[in-house]
Amino acid sequence: MDQRFGLNAHVTLPGPLVLDSGAMLAPVEIAYETYGTLNADASNAILICHALTGDQHVASPHPRTGKPGWWARMVGAGLPIDPARHFIVCANVLGSCMGSSGPASTNPETGTPYGMAFPVITIRDMVRTQAMLLDHLGVKRLEAVVGGSMGGMQALSWAATYPARVAACVVIAATARHSAQNIAFHEVGRQAVMADPNWRDGDYYDADPPAAGLAVARMAAHITYLSEAGLTAKFGRKLQDRGAKTFGFDADFQVESYLRHQGLSFTDRFDANAYLYITRAMDYFDLAEEHGGMLAHAFRGTSTRFCVVSFDTDWLYPTRESRTIVQALNAAGAPASFVELSSPFGHDAFLLESPELRRIVDGFLRAGA
């Protein structure tokens, strides 16, 4: 089998990749997975873009946790994105820690991990890296690019940066720019990491990592992925394995125990510096700013079809953000459909069981086939 295709694939491309900051990165490492077979005219490729703490293991077990792929509800046999019909690609984003170039990668100039010497990146830089990968795989045009949350930002950036390469674009629970509130939450997380004594200005790869700071960052972020109604329904004010309050600072409440578990388990699979870099890339994201201050200009003259989906309890990227995207698409004359789905699960709803989302994505993709 061609080693370009399959699970746990990796390629080192010579580059250089010119970044939005003006820095150049070379070589460029990309870890990725593919599912299905590229057809004769290379017209059935679908690129899936992952979220902040996601990875390339979209439909295969995670090698560190053993858990199923993060979107196995959407990608697989008989599902909307089906390897029997599609050639599916998912790459670990630039700046991450699952095999693509990032702060934990080896700096060829020093032979040691980059740490904070790794250049600051943007969402558009991630997209450029994915374009390099698709060139390597022989894919010139995508049947669709699909993503939720930060993956949705990448999907939008794909449609704006490479409109001729994207036939359809599915944007789920996303935004065209990070708001002040989004930036504020990320800054809390970054400061938690950098306040950990083990961070050592990012130079911790031969010592204990800043796990405590990264755990707190994850706890704060995780709250934004949920909804108040969902938290109340799941936890309320129920106590954790005890009949009365301890009048101390142990995890008296179930919700406290849950968040601590989320934080600690996250440190087993993610790099603290990568968290800093990716959150900064998200904060810099402003698609209108990249196109003269008008979001509609990002899509002017495009022939790409768009499907935009939001969830009514998502307060991280609320429905009004999706409506802003749709209004810009309408102003640009781009073919666009939009739906707001009802869910108690907040922002994370796009990752959870949602028959309605499956039907929408399946119908949209088949309409363009």
C-alpha positions as YAML, in Angstrom:
chain: A
units: angstrom
residues:
- id: 1
  name: MET
  ca: [0.00, 0.00, 0.00]
- id: 2
  name: ASP
  ca: [1.16, 3.53, -0.74]
- id: 3
  name: GLN
  ca: [2.54, 4.82, 2.56]
- id: 4
  name: ARG
  ca: [1.00, 8.21, 1.89]
- id: 5
  name: PHE
  ca: [-2.40, 6.77, 2.76]
- id: 6
  name: GLY
  ca: [-3.83, 5.15, 5.89]
- id: 7
  name: LEU
  ca: [-3.70, 5.54, 9.65]
- id: 8
  name: ASN
  ca: [-0.87, 7.13, 11.63]
- id: 9
  name: ALA
  ca: [0.70, 8.57, 8.47]
- id: 10
  name: HIS
  ca: [3.42, 11.20, 8.61]
- id: 11
  name: VAL
  ca: [5.25, 13.30, 6.06]
- id: 12
  name: THR
  ca: [8.14, 15.74, 6.32]
- id: 13
  name: LEU
  ca: [7.94, 18.35, 3.58]
- id: 14
  name: PRO
  ca: [10.96, 20.55, 2.86]
- id: 15
  name: GLY
  ca: [9.10, 23.85, 2.81]
- id: 16
  name: PRO
  ca: [9.74, 26.57, 3.53]
- id: 17
  name: LEU
  ca: [6.30, 27.56, 4.75]
- id: 18
  name: VAL
  ca: [5.99, 31.35, 4.92]
- id: 19
  name: LEU
  ca: [3.85, 32.23, 7.93]
- id: 20
  name: ASP
  ca: [1.56, 35.22, 8.47]
- id: 21
  name: SER
  ca: [4.08, 36.54, 11.00]
- id: 22
  name: GLY
  ca: [6.71, 36.73, 8.26]
- id: 23
  name: ALA
  ca: [8.70, 33.86, 9.76]
- id: 24
  name: MET
  ca: [9.59, 30.81, 7.68]
- id: 25
  name: LEU
  ca: [9.28, 27.22, 8.83]
- id: 26
  name: ALA
  ca: [11.33, 24.42, 7.32]
- id: 27
  name: PRO
  ca: [11.01, 21.53, 7.23]
- id: 28
  name: VAL
  ca: [7.27, 21.06, 7.87]
- id: 29
  name: GLU
  ca: [6.10, 17.90, 9.59]
- id: 30
  name: ILE
  ca: [2.49, 16.80, 9.14]
- id: 31
  name: ALA
  ca: [0.84, 13.88, 10.93]
- id: 32
  name: TYR
  ca: [-2.42, 12.77, 9.36]
- id: 33
  name: GLU
  ca: [-4.82, 9.94, 8.68]
- id: 34
  name: THR
  ca: [-6.76, 8.97, 5.58]
- id: 35
  name: TYR
  ca: [-9.80, 6.75, 5.19]
- id: 36
  name: GLY
  ca: [-11.25, 5.40, 1.97]
- id: 37
  name: THR
  ca: [-9.81, 5.55, -1.53]
- id: 38
  name: LEU
  ca: [-9.11, 8.52, -3.76]
- id: 39
  name: ASN
  ca: [-11.05, 8.00, -6.98]
- id: 40
  name: ALA
  ca: [-9.59, 8.14, -10.49]
- id: 41
  name: ASP
  ca: [-10.12, 11.86, -11.01]
- id: 42
  name: ALA
  ca: [-9.34, 12.77, -7.38]
- id: 43
  name: SER
  ca: [-12.75, 14.39, -6.95]
- id: 44
  name: ASN
  ca: [-14.06, 12.64, -3.82]
- id: 45
  name: ALA
  ca: [-11.73, 14.07, -1.15]
- id: 46
  name: ILE
  ca: [-13.14, 15.50, 2.08]
- id: 47
  name: LEU
  ca: [-10.88, 17.34, 4.50]
- id: 48
  name: ILE
  ca: [-11.93, 17.27, 8.14]
- id: 49
  name: CYS
  ca: [-10.46, 19.99, 10.36]
- id: 50
  name: HIS
  ca: [-10.20, 19.35, 14.08]
- id: 51
  name: ALA
  ca: [-10.80, 21.61, 17.06]
- id: 52
  name: LEU
  ca: [-8.34, 23.09, 19.57]
- id: 53
  name: THR
  ca: [-7.49, 19.92, 21.49]
- id: 54
  name: GLY
  ca: [-8.42, 17.48, 18.74]
- id: 55
  name: ASP
  ca: [-6.14, 15.52, 16.46]
- id: 56
  name: GLN
  ca: [-5.95, 13.49, 13.28]
- id: 57
  name: HIS
  ca: [-7.59, 10.43, 14.85]
- id: 58
  name: VAL
  ca: [-11.07, 11.42, 13.72]
- id: 59
  name: ALA
  ca: [-12.38, 7.88, 13.21]
- id: 60
  name: SER
  ca: [-9.68, 5.64, 14.69]
- id: 61
  name: PRO
  ca: [-8.78, 4.91, 18.32]
- id: 62
  name: HIS
  ca: [-6.53, 7.45, 19.97]
- id: 63
  name: PRO
  ca: [-3.06, 5.90, 20.43]
- id: 64
  name: ARG
  ca: [-2.57, 7.37, 23.92]
- id: 65
  name: THR
  ca: [-6.04, 7.11, 25.45]
- id: 66
  name: GLY
  ca: [-7.49, 4.17, 23.51]
- id: 67
  name: LYS
  ca: [-10.75, 6.08, 23.13]
- id: 68
  name: PRO
  ca: [-12.70, 6.00, 19.85]
- id: 69
  name: GLY
  ca: [-12.03, 8.66, 17.25]
- id: 70
  name: TRP
  ca: [-13.36, 12.06, 18.24]
- id: 71
  name: TRP
  ca: [-15.94, 12.14, 15.41]
- id: 72
  name: ALA
  ca: [-16.74, 8.45, 14.99]
- id: 73
  name: ARG
  ca: [-20.40, 9.53, 15.13]
- id: 74
  name: MET
  ca: [-19.98, 11.37, 11.82]
- id: 75
  name: VAL
  ca: [-17.22, 9.52, 9.99]
- id: 76
  name: GLY
  ca: [-17.50, 5.84, 9.12]
- id: 77
  name: ALA
  ca: [-19.45, 3.18, 7.28]
- id: 78
  name: GLY
  ca: [-23.03, 4.28, 6.65]
- id: 79
  name: LEU
  ca: [-22.41, 7.72, 8.15]
- id: 80
  name: PRO
  ca: [-22.50, 11.13, 6.40]
- id: 81
  name: ILE
  ca: [-18.76, 11.08, 5.72]
- id: 82
  name: ASP
  ca: [-18.31, 7.52, 4.52]
- id: 83
  name: PRO
  ca: [-15.01, 5.94, 3.39]
- id: 84
  name: ALA
  ca: [-17.03, 3.86, 0.92]
- id: 85
  name: ARG
  ca: [-17.86, 7.09, -0.95]
- id: 86
  name: HIS
  ca: [-15.24, 9.59, 0.16]
- id: 87
  name: PHE
  ca: [-11.49, 9.86, 0.46]
- id: 88
  name: ILE
  ca: [-11.24, 11.38, 3.94]
- id: 89
  name: VAL
  ca: [-8.23, 13.32, 5.21]
- id: 90
  name: CYS
  ca: [-7.67, 14.67, 8.72]
- id: 91
  name: ALA
  ca: [-4.35, 16.29, 9.65]
- id: 92
  name: ASN
  ca: [-3.00, 17.30, 13.02]
- id: 93
  name: VAL
  ca: [-2.84, 21.09, 12.88]
- id: 94
  name: LEU
  ca: [0.36, 23.07, 12.74]
- id: 95
  name: GLY
  ca: [1.40, 23.96, 16.28]
- id: 96
  name: SER
  ca: [-0.11, 20.87, 17.87]
- id: 97
  name: CYS
  ca: [1.58, 17.96, 19.60]
- id: 98
  name: MET
  ca: [0.38, 14.81, 17.85]
- id: 99
  name: GLY
  ca: [3.08, 14.64, 15.19]
- id: 100
  name: SER
  ca: [2.82, 17.89, 13.24]
- id: 101
  name: SER
  ca: [5.36, 20.69, 13.59]
- id: 102
  name: GLY
  ca: [4.90, 22.49, 16.90]
- id: 103
  name: PRO
  ca: [6.79, 23.72, 19.95]
- id: 104
  name: ALA
  ca: [7.54, 20.13, 21.05]
- id: 105
  name: SER
  ca: [9.14, 19.33, 17.67]
- id: 106
  name: THR
  ca: [12.89, 19.29, 17.20]
- id: 107
  name: ASN
  ca: [14.38, 22.56, 16.04]
- id: 108
  name: PRO
  ca: [16.79, 21.57, 13.24]
- id: 109
  name: GLU
  ca: [19.08, 24.45, 14.17]
- id: 110
  name: THR
  ca: [19.59, 23.28, 17.76]
- id: 111
  name: GLY
  ca: [18.67, 19.59, 17.82]
- id: 112
  name: THR
  ca: [16.41, 20.28, 20.81]
- id: 113
  name: PRO
  ca: [12.67, 21.03, 21.07]
- id: 114
  name: TYR
  ca: [11.64, 24.44, 19.78]
- id: 115
  name: GLY
  ca: [9.78, 25.42, 22.92]
- id: 116
  name: MET
  ca: [8.93, 29.11, 22.74]
- id: 117
  name: ALA
  ca: [11.32, 29.56, 19.79]
- id: 118
  name: PHE
  ca: [8.64, 28.06, 17.59]
- id: 119
  name: PRO
  ca: [7.10, 30.86, 15.49]
- id: 120
  name: VAL
  ca: [3.65, 32.15, 16.39]
- id: 121
  name: ILE
  ca: [1.07, 30.79, 13.94]
- id: 122
  name: THR
  ca: [-2.41, 31.59, 12.68]
- id: 123
  name: ILE
  ca: [-5.44, 29.65, 11.50]
- id: 124
  name: ARG
  ca: [-4.48, 30.56, 7.94]
- id: 125
  name: ASP
  ca: [-1.02, 29.09, 8.53]
- id: 126
  name: MET
  ca: [-2.69, 25.82, 9.58]
- id: 127
  name: VAL
  ca: [-4.68, 25.88, 6.34]
- id: 128
  name: ARG
  ca: [-1.58, 26.49, 4.25]
- id: 129
  name: THR
  ca: [0.00, 23.44, 5.87]
- id: 130
  name: GLN
  ca: [-3.05, 21.35, 5.00]
- id: 131
  name: ALA
  ca: [-2.83, 22.58, 1.41]
- id: 132
  name: MET
  ca: [0.78, 21.35, 1.30]
- id: 133
  name: LEU
  ca: [-0.41, 17.95, 2.52]
- id: 134
  name: LEU
  ca: [-3.17, 17.74, -0.08]
- id: 135
  name: ASP
  ca: [-0.65, 18.57, -2.80]
- id: 136
  name: HIS
  ca: [1.48, 15.70, -1.49]
- id: 137
  name: LEU
  ca: [-1.56, 13.39, -1.65]
- id: 138
  name: GLY
  ca: [-2.48, 14.43, -5.19]
- id: 139
  name: VAL
  ca: [-5.68, 16.26, -4.20]
- id: 140
  name: LYS
  ca: [-6.14, 19.50, -6.14]
- id: 141
  name: ARG
  ca: [-9.79, 20.15, -5.28]
- id: 142
  name: LEU
  ca: [-11.89, 19.14, -2.28]
- id: 143
  name: GLU
  ca: [-15.40, 17.80, -2.54]
- id: 144
  name: ALA
  ca: [-15.82, 19.42, 0.87]
- id: 145
  name: VAL
  ca: [-13.99, 20.81, 3.86]
- id: 146
  name: VAL
  ca: [-15.78, 20.16, 7.16]
- id: 147
  name: GLY
  ca: [-15.06, 21.37, 10.67]
- id: 148
  name: GLY
  ca: [-16.53, 22.29, 14.02]
- id: 149
  name: SER
  ca: [-15.31, 24.96, 16.47]
- id: 150
  name: MET
  ca: [-11.69, 25.76, 15.54]
- id: 151
  name: GLY
  ca: [-12.19, 23.27, 12.72]
- id: 152
  name: GLY
  ca: [-14.98, 25.50, 11.45]
- id: 153
  name: MET
  ca: [-12.59, 28.46, 11.48]
- id: 154
  name: GLN
  ca: [-10.20, 26.45, 9.34]
- id: 155
  name: ALA
  ca: [-13.03, 25.51, 6.98]
- id: 156
  name: LEU
  ca: [-13.92, 29.18, 6.54]
- id: 157
  name: SER
  ca: [-10.27, 30.06, 6.02]
- id: 158
  name: TRP
  ca: [-9.99, 27.31, 3.41]
- id: 159
  name: ALA
  ca: [-12.94, 28.73, 1.48]
- id: 160
  name: ALA
  ca: [-11.48, 32.24, 1.66]
- id: 161
  name: THR
  ca: [-7.85, 31.34, 0.95]
- id: 162
  name: TYR
  ca: [-8.30, 28.62, -1.68]
- id: 163
  name: PRO
  ca: [-11.81, 29.14, -3.12]
- id: 164
  name: ALA
  ca: [-10.98, 27.29, -6.35]
- id: 165
  name: ARG
  ca: [-9.99, 24.22, -4.34]
- id: 166
  name: VAL
  ca: [-13.20, 23.91, -2.28]
- id: 167
  name: ALA
  ca: [-16.50, 22.75, -3.77]
- id: 168
  name: ALA
  ca: [-18.38, 22.76, -0.47]
- id: 169
  name: CYS
  ca: [-17.77, 24.02, 3.06]
- id: 170
  name: VAL
  ca: [-19.47, 22.83, 6.26]
- id: 171
  name: VAL
  ca: [-19.01, 25.16, 9.25]
- id: 172
  name: ILE
  ca: [-20.35, 23.92, 12.60]
- id: 173
  name: ALA
  ca: [-20.45, 25.81, 15.92]
- id: 174
  name: ALA
  ca: [-17.84, 28.28, 14.77]
- id: 175
  name: THR
  ca: [-17.13, 31.97, 14.28]
- id: 176
  name: ALA
  ca: [-15.43, 34.24, 11.76]
- id: 177
  name: ARG
  ca: [-13.48, 36.02, 14.49]
- id: 178
  name: HIS
  ca: [-12.62, 35.57, 18.14]
- id: 179
  name: SER
  ca: [-14.48, 37.95, 20.43]
- id: 180
  name: ALA
  ca: [-13.05, 39.78, 23.44]
- id: 181
  name: GLN
  ca: [-14.74, 37.22, 25.70]
- id: 182
  name: ASN
  ca: [-13.15, 34.33, 23.79]
- id: 183
  name: ILE
  ca: [-9.73, 35.98, 24.05]
- id: 184
  name: ALA
  ca: [-10.25, 36.62, 27.76]
- id: 185
  name: PHE
  ca: [-10.98, 32.97, 28.54]
- id: 186
  name: HIS
  ca: [-7.91, 31.89, 26.57]
- id: 187
  name: GLU
  ca: [-5.73, 34.39, 28.40]
- id: 188
  name: VAL
  ca: [-6.81, 32.94, 31.75]
- id: 189
  name: GLY
  ca: [-5.71, 29.53, 30.52]
- id: 190
  name: ARG
  ca: [-2.39, 30.76, 29.17]
- id: 191
  name: GLN
  ca: [-1.61, 32.58, 32.41]
- id: 192
  name: ALA
  ca: [-2.40, 29.43, 34.38]
- id: 193
  name: VAL
  ca: [0.17, 27.53, 32.30]
- id: 194
  name: MET
  ca: [2.82, 30.25, 32.51]
- id: 195
  name: ALA
  ca: [2.32, 30.68, 36.27]
- id: 196
  name: ASP
  ca: [3.19, 27.02, 36.87]
- id: 197
  name: PRO
  ca: [6.82, 26.92, 38.12]
- id: 198
  name: ASN
  ca: [7.42, 23.88, 35.93]
- id: 199
  name: TRP
  ca: [6.73, 25.89, 32.76]
- id: 200
  name: ARG
  ca: [10.26, 27.38, 32.85]
- id: 201
  name: ASP
  ca: [9.56, 29.80, 30.01]
- id: 202
  name: GLY
  ca: [8.56, 26.83, 27.85]
- id: 203
  name: ASP
  ca: [11.83, 24.94, 28.37]
- id: 204
  name: TYR
  ca: [10.53, 21.91, 30.26]
- id: 205
  name: TYR
  ca: [10.91, 19.02, 27.80]
- id: 206
  name: ASP
  ca: [13.70, 17.32, 29.78]
- id: 207
  name: ALA
  ca: [11.92, 17.85, 33.13]
- id: 208
  name: ASP
  ca: [8.47, 17.72, 34.69]
- id: 209
  name: PRO
  ca: [5.91, 19.53, 32.52]
- id: 210
  name: PRO
  ca: [3.61, 22.27, 33.86]
- id: 211
  name: ALA
  ca: [0.78, 19.79, 34.39]
- id: 212
  name: ALA
  ca: [-0.95, 21.71, 37.19]
- id: 213
  name: GLY
  ca: [-1.19, 24.90, 35.15]
- id: 214
  name: LEU
  ca: [-2.34, 23.05, 32.03]
- id: 215
  name: ALA
  ca: [-5.00, 21.22, 34.06]
- id: 216
  name: VAL
  ca: [-6.41, 24.52, 35.33]
- id: 217
  name: ALA
  ca: [-6.39, 25.91, 31.78]
- id: 218
  name: ARG
  ca: [-8.35, 22.90, 30.59]
- id: 219
  name: MET
  ca: [-10.84, 23.20, 33.46]
- id: 220
  name: ALA
  ca: [-11.56, 26.84, 32.64]
- id: 221
  name: ALA
  ca: [-11.93, 26.11, 28.92]
- id: 222
  name: HIS
  ca: [-14.10, 23.06, 29.48]
- id: 223
  name: ILE
  ca: [-16.71, 25.16, 31.25]
- id: 224
  name: THR
  ca: [-17.12, 27.21, 28.06]
- id: 225
  name: TYR
  ca: [-17.84, 24.05, 26.05]
- id: 226
  name: LEU
  ca: [-20.88, 23.19, 28.17]
- id: 227
  name: SER
  ca: [-24.19, 24.88, 28.94]
- id: 228
  name: GLU
  ca: [-25.67, 25.93, 32.27]
- id: 229
  name: ALA
  ca: [-28.71, 23.75, 31.63]
- id: 230
  name: GLY
  ca: [-26.51, 20.78, 30.79]
- id: 231
  name: LEU
  ca: [-24.37, 21.22, 33.90]
- id: 232
  name: THR
  ca: [-27.44, 21.60, 36.09]
- id: 233
  name: ALA
  ca: [-29.09, 18.51, 34.62]
- id: 234
  name: LYS
  ca: [-25.95, 16.39, 35.00]
- id: 235
  name: PHE
  ca: [-24.61, 17.63, 38.32]
- id: 236
  name: GLY
  ca: [-26.82, 20.24, 39.97]
- id: 237
  name: ARG
  ca: [-25.47, 20.72, 43.48]
- id: 238
  name: LYS
  ca: [-25.01, 17.01, 44.13]
- id: 239
  name: LEU
  ca: [-22.17, 16.07, 46.46]
- id: 240
  name: GLN
  ca: [-19.33, 13.79, 45.39]
- id: 241
  name: ASP
  ca: [-19.28, 10.47, 47.31]
- id: 242
  name: ARG
  ca: [-20.26, 11.99, 50.64]
- id: 243
  name: GLY
  ca: [-23.37, 12.70, 52.64]
- id: 244
  name: ALA
  ca: [-22.47, 16.17, 53.85]
- id: 245
  name: LYS
  ca: [-20.20, 19.10, 53.06]
- id: 246
  name: THR
  ca: [-16.69, 18.81, 54.47]
- id: 247
  name: PHE
  ca: [-16.29, 22.53, 55.13]
- id: 248
  name: GLY
  ca: [-12.95, 22.34, 53.38]
- id: 249
  name: PHE
  ca: [-11.58, 22.65, 49.86]
- id: 250
  name: ASP
  ca: [-11.73, 19.09, 48.66]
- id: 251
  name: ALA
  ca: [-14.05, 18.37, 45.73]
- id: 252
  name: ASP
  ca: [-17.30, 18.43, 47.70]
- id: 253
  name: PHE
  ca: [-19.45, 18.82, 44.59]
- id: 254
  name: GLN
  ca: [-19.69, 16.40, 41.69]
- id: 255
  name: VAL
  ca: [-19.08, 19.19, 39.20]
- id: 256
  name: GLU
  ca: [-15.77, 20.01, 40.93]
- id: 257
  name: SER
  ca: [-14.66, 16.40, 40.73]
- id: 258
  name: TYR
  ca: [-15.67, 16.26, 37.07]
- id: 259
  name: LEU
  ca: [-13.64, 19.34, 36.16]
- id: 260
  name: ARG
  ca: [-10.59, 18.11, 38.06]
- id: 261
  name: HIS
  ca: [-10.78, 14.81, 36.17]
- id: 262
  name: GLN
  ca: [-11.06, 16.65, 32.86]
- id: 263
  name: GLY
  ca: [-8.04, 18.77, 33.69]
- id: 264
  name: LEU
  ca: [-5.81, 15.94, 34.87]
- id: 265
  name: SER
  ca: [-6.67, 13.56, 32.03]
- id: 266
  name: PHE
  ca: [-5.93, 16.31, 29.52]
- id: 267
  name: THR
  ca: [-2.35, 16.66, 30.73]
- id: 268
  name: ASP
  ca: [-1.68, 13.04, 29.77]
- id: 269
  name: ARG
  ca: [-2.27, 13.71, 26.07]
- id: 270
  name: PHE
  ca: [-1.49, 17.37, 25.37]
- id: 271
  name: ASP
  ca: [1.53, 19.64, 25.45]
- id: 272
  name: ALA
  ca: [1.31, 22.88, 27.43]
- id: 273
  name: ASN
  ca: [3.25, 24.96, 24.91]
- id: 274
  name: ALA
  ca: [1.05, 23.67, 22.10]
- id: 275
  name: TYR
  ca: [-1.94, 24.89, 24.09]
- id: 276
  name: LEU
  ca: [-0.41, 28.37, 24.24]
- id: 277
  name: TYR
  ca: [0.29, 28.47, 20.51]
- id: 278
  name: ILE
  ca: [-3.06, 27.16, 19.32]
- id: 279
  name: THR
  ca: [-5.12, 29.39, 21.60]
- id: 280
  name: ARG
  ca: [-3.12, 32.36, 20.35]
- id: 281
  name: ALA
  ca: [-3.81, 31.34, 16.75]
- id: 282
  name: MET
  ca: [-7.53, 31.26, 17.53]
- id: 283
  name: ASP
  ca: [-7.38, 34.66, 19.20]
- id: 284
  name: TYR
  ca: [-5.72, 36.17, 16.14]
- id: 285
  name: PHE
  ca: [-8.43, 34.80, 13.87]
- id: 286
  name: ASP
  ca: [-10.45, 37.58, 12.22]
- id: 287
  name: LEU
  ca: [-11.47, 36.68, 8.68]
- id: 288
  name: ALA
  ca: [-12.86, 40.16, 7.95]
- id: 289
  name: GLU
  ca: [-9.60, 41.79, 9.02]
- id: 290
  name: GLU
  ca: [-7.76, 39.56, 6.54]
- id: 291
  name: HIS
  ca: [-9.98, 40.90, 3.74]
- id: 292
  name: GLY
  ca: [-10.01, 44.66, 4.15]
- id: 293
  name: GLY
  ca: [-12.35, 44.74, 7.13]
- id: 294
  name: MET
  ca: [-15.39, 43.33, 5.30]
- id: 295
  name: LEU
  ca: [-16.30, 39.70, 5.95]
- id: 296
  name: ALA
  ca: [-18.24, 39.49, 2.68]
- id: 297
  name: HIS
  ca: [-15.03, 40.26, 0.79]
- id: 298
  name: ALA
  ca: [-13.62, 36.94, 2.01]
- id: 299
  name: PHE
  ca: [-16.19, 35.14, -0.14]
- id: 300
  name: ARG
  ca: [-16.59, 37.51, -3.06]
- id: 301
  name: GLY
  ca: [-17.00, 35.66, -6.36]
- id: 302
  name: THR
  ca: [-16.80, 32.22, -4.77]
- id: 303
  name: SER
  ca: [-18.61, 29.21, -6.25]
- id: 304
  name: THR
  ca: [-18.24, 27.22, -3.02]
- id: 305
  name: ARG
  ca: [-21.47, 25.95, -1.42]
- id: 306
  name: PHE
  ca: [-21.77, 26.59, 2.31]
- id: 307
  name: CYS
  ca: [-23.65, 24.90, 5.12]
- id: 308
  name: VAL
  ca: [-23.54, 26.71, 8.48]
- id: 309
  name: VAL
  ca: [-24.84, 25.06, 11.67]
- id: 310
  name: SER
  ca: [-25.15, 26.46, 15.19]
- id: 311
  name: PHE
  ca: [-26.58, 25.21, 18.50]
- id: 312
  name: ASP
  ca: [-29.01, 27.19, 20.62]
- id: 313
  name: THR
  ca: [-27.17, 26.60, 23.93]
- id: 314
  name: ASP
  ca: [-23.67, 27.34, 22.59]
- id: 315
  name: TRP
  ca: [-22.56, 30.51, 24.39]
- id: 316
  name: LEU
  ca: [-18.92, 30.20, 23.30]
- id: 317
  name: TYR
  ca: [-19.80, 30.70, 19.61]
- id: 318
  name: PRO
  ca: [-23.49, 31.60, 19.82]
- id: 319
  name: THR
  ca: [-25.92, 31.52, 16.93]
- id: 320
  name: ARG
  ca: [-25.47, 35.23, 16.27]
- id: 321
  name: GLU
  ca: [-21.88, 34.49, 15.18]
- id: 322
  name: SER
  ca: [-23.17, 31.98, 12.62]
- id: 323
  name: ARG
  ca: [-25.76, 34.46, 11.41]
- id: 324
  name: THR
  ca: [-22.98, 36.99, 10.84]
- id: 325
  name: ILE
  ca: [-21.22, 34.44, 8.63]
- id: 326
  name: VAL
  ca: [-24.41, 33.70, 6.70]
- id: 327
  name: GLN
  ca: [-25.16, 37.39, 6.19]
- id: 328
  name: ALA
  ca: [-21.66, 37.86, 4.76]
- id: 329
  name: LEU
  ca: [-22.16, 34.87, 2.47]
- id: 330
  name: ASN
  ca: [-25.48, 36.29, 1.29]
- id: 331
  name: ALA
  ca: [-23.89, 39.69, 0.66]
- id: 332
  name: ALA
  ca: [-21.18, 37.98, -1.40]
- id: 333
  name: GLY
  ca: [-23.77, 36.05, -3.40]
- id: 334
  name: ALA
  ca: [-22.45, 32.71, -2.16]
- id: 335
  name: PRO
  ca: [-24.85, 29.74, -2.03]
- id: 336
  name: ALA
  ca: [-25.47, 29.14, 1.67]
- id: 337
  name: SER
  ca: [-27.81, 27.23, 3.94]
- id: 338
  name: PHE
  ca: [-28.11, 27.73, 7.69]
- id: 339
  name: VAL
  ca: [-29.77, 25.93, 10.57]
- id: 340
  name: GLU
  ca: [-29.80, 26.38, 14.33]
- id: 341
  name: LEU
  ca: [-30.19, 23.08, 16.16]
- id: 342
  name: SER
  ca: [-31.58, 22.64, 19.65]
- id: 343
  name: SER
  ca: [-29.37, 20.82, 22.14]
- id: 344
  name: PRO
  ca: [-28.79, 20.90, 25.90]
- id: 345
  name: PHE
  ca: [-25.08, 20.26, 25.49]
- id: 346
  name: GLY
  ca: [-23.73, 23.71, 24.59]
- id: 347
  name: HIS
  ca: [-20.72, 24.10, 22.32]
- id: 348
  name: ASP
  ca: [-19.72, 20.43, 22.61]
- id: 349
  name: ALA
  ca: [-22.99, 19.39, 20.96]
- id: 350
  name: PHE
  ca: [-21.24, 19.02, 17.60]
- id: 351
  name: LEU
  ca: [-19.12, 16.19, 19.06]
- id: 352
  name: LEU
  ca: [-22.02, 14.35, 20.69]
- id: 353
  name: GLU
  ca: [-24.88, 12.24, 19.43]
- id: 354
  name: SER
  ca: [-27.04, 14.39, 17.14]
- id: 355
  name: PRO
  ca: [-29.23, 12.66, 14.54]
- id: 356
  name: GLU
  ca: [-30.28, 16.09, 13.24]
- id: 357
  name: LEU
  ca: [-26.68, 17.13, 12.58]
- id: 358
  name: ARG
  ca: [-26.00, 13.85, 10.81]
- id: 359
  name: ARG
  ca: [-29.03, 14.32, 8.56]
- id: 360
  name: ILE
  ca: [-28.04, 17.90, 7.70]
- id: 361
  name: VAL
  ca: [-24.43, 17.07, 6.84]
- id: 362
  name: ASP
  ca: [-25.43, 13.95, 4.91]
- id: 363
  name: GLY
  ca: [-28.06, 15.81, 2.90]
- id: 364
  name: PHE
  ca: [-25.76, 18.72, 2.14]
- id: 365
  name: LEU
  ca: [-22.90, 16.53, 0.96]
- id: 366
  name: ARG
  ca: [-25.14, 14.32, -1.19]
- id: 367
  name: ALA
  ca: [-26.73, 17.39, -2.80]
- id: 368
  name: GLY
  ca: [-23.38, 18.32, -4.27]
- id: 369
  name: ALA
  ca: [-22.35, 14.84, -5.35]
...
